[in-house]
């Protein structure tokens, strides 16, 4: 069965199973970098939220042999758990401006790859990137659960983009502090990262300085001075490349100008200029990694960035 046929048959059967008020539709949700995600959306005029269930995993299960009727019963069961009053976590707090401001954080995506998505998403432009805002679902059973703040939601809450950005910056600084150090120290940290992540998931909020203490580590004589910029959780840590204070303090730590290579949405590599590596070669390396090692939605940019310590300015280098 082709994907489109599966969507049509599933929606038809789910509406047959409906209580008469709930209407099931297929909605195509725009994801990062133009990736589209089909979802079954359950709309009920008596419910403030419309639960959505991803269609792709359901289709994969059918392809592996699950019958259509069993699949639809499973989808309906999940809907009953996710709907307001079900067993899922109550997400009505998304309509409380105070709670949203307490839980909003910053993430960075590519502006040029997401022009359509950004038409209705509050954001702050930064070179060829865009800082967007997510409400972290602290009370969700999904550890990495979060919801992107849309223009419609922001208007409903009566919050300005400027106020949203101010709270998001401060929350990000406390919740996901920057982590910057040599590649060697980054690999060593991965061995102890589990304890750190568990602490974060238990709701602990960091009061650590903007630049993590590991920047003070000395580089071994036989070590190439390459650095990694991310955050404590190694999730969406590339955001920190847009922070002027972090840029300046990295330059002070390295002692010279540097290039930033966006490895993914989650981290960046920082290369001192004194290594003499040509900019075009670094751009080619980033593009190769993006094409061969990352899923499309994980890509941040096919460009690199140059930081001038004298001018205290980060510039875009696109290459040929």
N, C-alpha and C positions, 0 to 999 in steps of 0.2 A: 504494500500500500504506500503510495506517495504521501509526502508530508502534508500537502495541501488537502488531500482527500481525508487524511487522518484528522486534521483540524476540523473540517466540516462535519464529519460523522460524529466526532466526539462532542462538539457543541450541540448538535441536534439531539443526541442521546441525553446529555446533561440537562437540556431544557425540558425534555420529556420527564426527567426525574424531579424537576423543580416543584416547589410547593405552590407555585402559581404567582408568587410575588418576585421571586429571585429570577433574574434573567442572566444567562451566561453568554458572554461574547468572547471573541478572540481579539486581543489587542496586541499590536506590535510595539514593543517598548524599545526605544532607542538607547543603546548602551554606548560605552566609550569607544571612540574611534570608528563610529559608523556601524558597529556590530549591532544587529537587530535580534531581539529575543521575543518570541511569540508566547503569550500567556493567556490562560483562561481566566477571565475576570467575572466575578459574581456580583451583580448589582441588585440591591434591594432598597427601595425608597425608605424603608423603616430603619435602615442601618447606616451609621455615619461613615463607615469605611467599606471599601469594596475589595475583599480579598482577591489575590491573584496567585495562580499556580502555574509554574513554568511548564510549557508544552513539550520541550525537547526531551526531558527525562522520561515523560510518559510515552512519547513516540519510540524512544529507544527500548523501553520495556516491551512494547507491542512487537517491535522488530525481533526481540529475543523470544517471542512466543506467547506472551500474555494475551488473553482474549480481550476483545473490545468491551464486553459487558463487565468483566472483572476490573478492567482499567477504569471505566467510568464510575463504578462503585467506590473504588479507591480514591479517585479524585473527589467525589462527593463527600466521602468521609473526611478527607483533609480539609475541604471547605468548611464543614461543620465544626472542625476543631479551630480553624483560623478565624471564623466569623466572630463579631462581638458577642460576648456571652458564652463562647465556646471554651475549649481548653487552652487555646493559645493565649499568649500574653496580651494584655489590653494595650492597644497602641493609640488610644484616644488622647494620650498626652501630647501627641503631635499637633493637636489643636489648642494647646496651651502655650502661649508665647513665652512665658517665664521658663517652662520646662524645656522648650526647644532651645532657648538661648543658653541654658545651663549645659546642654549636651551637644551643641553644634561644634564641628571641627572643620579644619581646612584640608583639602586635597588638591593636587594639581593634575591637570590633564592637558592635552594638546588643543590649543584654540582652533588651529586651522583644520584639524581632522574632525572637529566637533561643532562646526558652525550651526548645523541644524539643531542639534541638541541644545546648544547654548542660547538659542532664540528665546526659550522660556525658562532658562535657568539663571538665577542671580550669580554673577561671577565678577572677578577682578582680573583684568587683562594684565599679563606680564610677559613682555616680548612675544614669542609665538606660543605662549602657554596661557592657561586660564586657571585661576584659583577658584574652585567651587566648594560648596558647603554641604556637609552631611550631618544629619542628626544620628548620633550613636545610640543604639537601642540598648542601654545599660541593663534594662530589665528583660531583655529578650533572651530566650534560651539559645539563640544562635550567637555564638561567641563573636563573630565578625559582623553581626547584623547592623545595618545602617540604612538610612533613607536619604537620598539626595533631596535637598531643598529646592522646590520648584517655585517659579514666580507666582503661581496660583496660590500655593500654600503661604508664601510670604505675604501676599496681599491680604489673605484671610486673617493672618495673625496680626497685621498692622505693624510689621517690623520693617525698617528701612534697610537697604543693602549695607549702608555704612555701619549701622548698629550691628547687623548680623556679622559683618567682617570683623568688627572689634571684638565681639565675644568669641568668635571662632578662633581668632589668633591666640587669645589668652588661654582658651580651653586646650588648644593644640599644644601650646607651650607646657602646660601642666600635665596633660594626659599622655602625650607622646613626645617626650623631650628628644631633642636631636642627639644623634650618636655619630661621632666623627673620629676616625682613627685610621691607622694603617691597615692594609689588607690582612696582614698577619694578625693584628689584634682583632679584626672583624671575624676572622676564622676562629680564633680562640673563644670569642664571645658566643659564637654559635653553639659551642659545647655547653655553655651555661645559660643559654637563652631560655630554656624551658622554665626555670625558676622565675625568671623575670616576667615571662608572659603569664605564668600562673598568677603572679602577684597583681599584674595589671587586670586580668580577668576577674579577680576578686574585688575589683573596685578601688584599689589603691591609687591615689593621685600623686604624681611625682612633684617634688619641689626642687628638683635638680637644676643646676644652672643650664643656660641655653646651650653651651658647648659642654658635652660630657667630659668627665675627668680623663678619659683615655687619650685625649689629645696631648696630654703631657708625657706620654710614653716616648722613649727614645727609639730611634730607628737603628737597627743593627747595621754593622758595617757592610755586610753582604746583602742587605735588603734594598730592593728598588723602592724609592720613596713614592709609592702609590697609596692613595687614600680612598676610603669609602665613606660616603655621606648618606645617612638614613635616619631612622628613629629607633627607639628602644625595641619596638615590636617587629621591626623589619617589614612593616606594612604601610604602604603609601608614604614612605619616608622621603621620597623625592621632593615633596613639598618644601623641605627646608632649603633647597637651593634658591628659593625666591625670597628668603629672609635676609635683609641687608645686614643685620647684626651678625648672623651666622656667616655670611660671605666675608665680612671684615675680620672676624675672629679666626676663620680658616686661614686667611692670608697672613695674619699675625703668627699663627702656629707654623705654617709652612715657611714663612719668611720671604715670599716672593709672589709674583703673579701665577695664575694657574688656569687650567682648562677644567670645565665640568662636562663629563660625558654622561648623559642620561641612560643608565642601564635598563631601567624599567620605571613603572610608576612607584616602585618601592625603594629604589636606591640609585645613587649616582657614584661614578668614579671621579676622583679629583686627581689631576695630573699636573705637577709643577712644570712650569715653562722651561726651567733649566735642563730638563731631560732632553730637550731638543727634538722631540717628536713632532713631525709636521702635522699641521692642523688637518690637512686633507686626509692623511692617513688615519687620524683619529676619527674623523667623520665616517670614513669607509668602514672602520671597525664597528662603530655604533650601528651603522646600517646593516652590516652583516649579522650582528647579534639580533637586531630587531627582526630580520627576515628569517633567520635560521633557528633561533633559540626561544623566541617569545610568541605567545598567542597574540593575535592582533590587538585585543583589548588591553594587553599589558604594556604596549609600546607607549612611550612618552613623546619622543621626538627623533627625527633623523638628522638632527643638527647637534652641534656642540656649543659651548659658551666659554667666553674668555673674561676673566676677572682681572681688572687693573687695580693693584693695591694703591697706587698713587691717586687715581681718580675715584677710587671706591665705587666702581661701576662694573656691572656684568653686562656683556654684550653678546649678541647672537652671531654665530658663524655658521653660514648655511653650506658653504663649499660649492663645488660644481655639480 
